[in-house]
Amino acid sequence: MDAFAECIAHVDMDAFFVEVERRRRPELRGRAVVVGGAGPRSVVASASYEARSRGVHSAMPIVQARRLCPHAVVVPPDHEAYGSASEEVFAVFAEFTPLVEGVSVDEAFLDLSGLRRHYPDPASVGQRIRVVIRERLSLPCSVGLATTKLLAKMASRDAKPDGLLLVPAAGGLAYLHGKPVRALWGVGEATHARLEELGVATIGDLAALPREILVRRLGPALGGHLSDLAAGRDPREVSPGAAVRSISVEETYDHDLTDPERIHRELLAQADRLADRLHREGYLAGTVHLKVRYPDFTTVTRSHTFAEPVATARDLNRAALELLARTDAGAIPVRLLGVAAGGLVEASAPRQLGLEARPWDEVEKAVAEVRDRFGRSAVDRARLSRHPSDPATRPGRE
């Protein structure tokens, strides 16, 4: 049998945001830590395993997290620091193999097949990756190894925290069929409810159902997809440089926004942050999406497609304001605002030259260069730089 059959690795950083905070604040080690905003509507972005043992989890309201774990230290998120740490982690991955498919800032699939001449087996590679990340970056991670991406993802979850699990090729189906059906990609709340009606509790139960029943109940696409996964059929390969679908920023506010001027200023701040992320990740936006949530949790979205891809805060903000005019924001208080860039293309891709002069592009390019060198706080927009005592500026952010 091929000693490198389980050559797909899923590496998942453990409580990533928390561990980045602990790296610069060692006094937090061993304590219950929650990364999230301090406002009453803030949610948990990440929780240490000490906090998780008390029932705290990501996306939980901070108020509830404090009730479950009153002694937890709540730390405001620093996404710039997490982005920098992510780059360090992916640089380590690249030292082992060029076949790296990022899933998010803190997890990736790696194809280790090219390392068979350098390591005796995949587990040796996985363990070495963990050691290098721990020794060089002072961050823990968990590694799952298997013959497919599905099994590798499940294995890394079972290896947490700070562990490694290899699912043998010969035991893949036994491992898979013992899992709850909710562990499969594509099984959300609604699908789970429909599967429960069919008596399905585990992936093994799902595998025992005839394919035609699943197709009839769930449709050909989802039914066929779940039937394949339950049977262990997952032909997806690790895809280096898989396209990023979108980049987004959003805020949930401690107090509903009612003042149109404040709402407009918030949109400008978000456009500025979004443009900064596009610049750092090397993309242009073909589409901008606006998300507005009202106090009753009704959520509306609007989108605009540009004639030519853009990346400046000025362009993003103008489009977002036009989309805002097509909502009831202001007439109805706003609980959440979000702006996303879609239809992403690489900034280095060839572009058609326009005839219209765009002096603001040069201004924003200069701003980006200053921020690259001195940090985001080095330059700010005048409209966003009022005195800190102004309650209408710089609200608490999640």
Residue pairs with C-beta under 8 A, 6 or more apart in sequence:
1 169
1 170
2 169
3 116
3 120
3 121
4 112
4 113
4 115
4 116
4 121
4 122
5 147
5 169
6 122
6 123
6 145
6 146
6 147
6 166
6 167
6 168
6 169
7 111
7 112
7 113
7 116
7 122
7 145
7 147
8 109
8 110
8 111
8 112
8 145
8 146
8 147
8 148
8 149
8 151
8 152
8 238
9 109
9 110
9 111
9 112
9 122
9 125
9 126
9 129
9 143
9 144
9 145
9 152
10 107
10 108
10 109
10 110
10 143
10 144
10 145
10 149
10 152
10 153
10 155
10 156
11 93
11 107
11 108
11 110
11 126
11 129
11 141
11 142
11 143
11 156
12 106
12 107
12 141
12 142
12 143
12 144
12 156
12 157
12 160
13 19
13 89
13 106
13 107
13 139
13 140
13 141
14 49
14 139
14 140
14 141
14 142
14 160
14 161
14 162
15 46
15 47
15 48
15 49
15 52
15 161
16 46
16 82
16 85
16 86
16 105
16 106
16 139
17 35
17 45
17 46
17 77
17 82
18 28
18 33
18 34
18 35
18 46
18 47
18 48
18 75
19 139
19 140
20 78
20 81
20 82
20 85
20 139
21 28
21 33
21 35
21 75
21 78
22 28
22 29
22 33
23 85
23 137
23 138
23 139
24 81
25 75
28 73
28 75
30 50
31 48
31 50
31 72
31 73
32 48
32 50
32 51
32 54
32 56
32 69
32 71
32 72
32 73
33 47
33 48
33 50
33 51
33 72
33 73
33 75
34 44
34 46
34 47
34 48
34 51
34 56
34 62
34 65
34 69
34 72
34 73
34 74
34 75
35 44
35 45
35 46
35 47
35 74
35 75
35 76
35 77
36 42
36 43
36 44
36 45
36 46
36 62
36 65
36 74
36 75
36 76
36 77
36 398
37 43
37 62
37 76
37 77
37 396
37 397
37 398
38 62
38 74
38 76
38 396
39 62
39 253
39 254
39 396
39 398
40 62
40 63
40 254
41 61
41 252
41 253
41 254
41 335
42 61
42 62
42 252
42 254
42 396
42 398
43 58
43 59
43 60
43 61
43 62
43 252
43 398
44 56
44 57
44 58
44 59
44 60
44 61
44 62
44 65
45 58
45 77
45 398
46 58
47 56
47 57
47 58
47 60
47 65
47 72
49 161
50 72
51 65
51 69
51 72
54 68
54 69
54 72
55 68
55 69
56 65
56 68
56 69
56 72
62 74
65 72
65 74
66 72
66 74
76 397
77 398
80 375
80 376
82 105
82 106
83 105
83 280
85 137
85 139
86 105
86 106
88 137
89 106
89 133
89 137
89 139
89 141
90 100
90 102
90 108
92 129
92 132
92 133
92 136
92 137
93 100
93 108
93 110
93 129
94 100
95 132
96 110
96 112
96 115
96 125
96 128
96 129
97 110
97 111
97 112
97 114
97 115
98 240
99 110
99 111
99 113
99 114
99 238
99 240
100 108
100 109
100 110
100 238
100 240
101 108
101 109
101 110
101 238
101 239
101 240
101 241
101 242
102 108
102 242
103 109
107 156
109 149
109 152
109 153
109 238
110 129
110 238
111 237
111 238
112 119
112 122
112 125
112 126
112 145
115 125
119 125
119 128
122 145
122 166
123 145
123 164
123 166
126 143
126 145
126 164
126 166
127 143
127 164
129 141
129 143
130 140
130 141
130 142
130 143
130 162
130 164
133 139
133 140
133 141
134 140
134 141
140 161
140 162
141 162
142 156
142 157
142 159
142 160
142 161
142 162
142 163
142 164
142 165
143 156
143 159
143 163
143 164
143 165
144 151
144 152
144 153
144 154
144 155
144 156
144 157
144 158
144 159
144 164
144 165
144 166
144 167
145 152
145 155
145 164
145 165
145 166
145 167
146 152
146 154
146 155
146 166
146 167
146 169
146 172
147 167
147 169
147 172
148 172
148 232
148 234
148 236
149 234
149 236
149 238
150 176
150 184
150 185
150 229
150 234
151 167
151 172
151 175
151 176
151 232
151 234
152 167
154 167
154 175
154 176
154 179
154 183
155 165
155 166
155 167
155 175
156 165
158 165
159 165
167 175
172 232
173 232
176 203
176 204
176 230
176 232
177 202
177 203
177 204
177 207
177 230
178 202
178 203
178 204
179 202
179 203
180 201
180 202
180 203
181 187
181 192
181 195
181 200
181 201
181 202
181 203
181 205
181 206
182 192
183 203
184 203
184 206
184 226
184 229
184 230
185 229
186 222
186 225
186 226
186 229
187 195
187 226
191 218
191 222
191 226
194 217
194 218
195 206
198 209
198 213
198 217
199 205
200 206
200 209
203 229
203 230
204 230
206 214
206 226
206 227
206 230
207 227
207 230
207 231
209 227
211 223
211 224
211 227
214 223
214 224
214 226
214 227
215 223
215 224
215 227
216 223
217 223
218 226
228 234
243 344
244 281
244 283
244 344
245 342
245 344
246 289
246 340
246 341
246 342
246 344
247 274
247 277
247 278
247 281
247 283
247 285
247 340
247 341
247 344
248 274
248 289
248 338
248 339
248 340
248 341
249 270
249 273
249 274
249 277
249 338
249 339
249 340
250 270
250 291
250 336
250 337
250 338
250 339
250 340
251 266
251 270
251 336
251 337
251 338
251 395
251 397
251 398
252 293
252 335
252 336
252 398
253 334
253 335
253 336
253 337
253 395
254 395
254 396
256 295
256 333
256 334
256 335
257 263
257 266
257 329
257 333
257 334
257 337
258 330
258 333
258 334
259 330
259 392
260 329
260 330
261 392
262 392
263 324
263 329
263 330
263 334
263 337
264 321
264 324
265 383
265 384
265 392
265 393
266 337
266 395
267 317
267 320
267 321
267 324
267 337
267 339
268 313
268 317
268 381
268 383
268 384
269 384
270 320
270 337
270 338
270 339
271 313
271 314
271 316
271 317
271 320
271 339
272 313
272 317
272 381
272 384
274 285
274 313
274 316
274 339
274 340
274 341
275 311
275 312
275 313
275 316
275 364
276 313
276 368
276 371
276 376
278 284
278 285
278 311
278 341
278 347
279 311
279 347
279 368
282 346
282 347
282 348
283 311
283 341
283 344
283 345
283 346
283 347
284 309
284 310
284 311
284 344
284 345
284 346
284 347
284 349
284 351
285 306
285 309
285 310
285 311
285 316
285 341
285 342
285 343
285 344
286 305
286 306
286 309
286 342
286 343
286 344
286 345
287 303
287 304
287 305
287 306
287 341
287 342
287 343
288 303
288 304
288 306
288 316
288 319
288 320
288 323
288 339
288 340
288 341
288 342
289 301
289 302
289 303
289 338
289 339
289 340
289 341
289 342
290 301
290 302
290 303
290 320
290 323
290 324
290 327
290 337
290 338
290 339
291 299
291 300
291 301
291 336
291 337
291 338
291 339
291 340
292 299
292 300
292 301
292 302
292 324
292 327
292 329
292 334
292 336
292 337
292 338
293 299
293 334
293 335
293 336
293 337
294 328
294 332
294 333
294 334
294 335
295 332
295 333
295 335
297 335
299 336
300 327
300 328
302 323
302 324
302 326
302 327
303 323
303 342
304 319
304 322
304 323
305 343
306 315
306 319
308 351
308 352
308 354
309 343
309 345
309 351
310 316
311 347
312 360
312 361
312 364
313 364
313 381
314 360
314 364
316 339
316 341
320 339
329 337
367 379
370 378
370 379
371 378
371 379
384 393
384 394
385 393
386 392
386 393
387 393
388 394
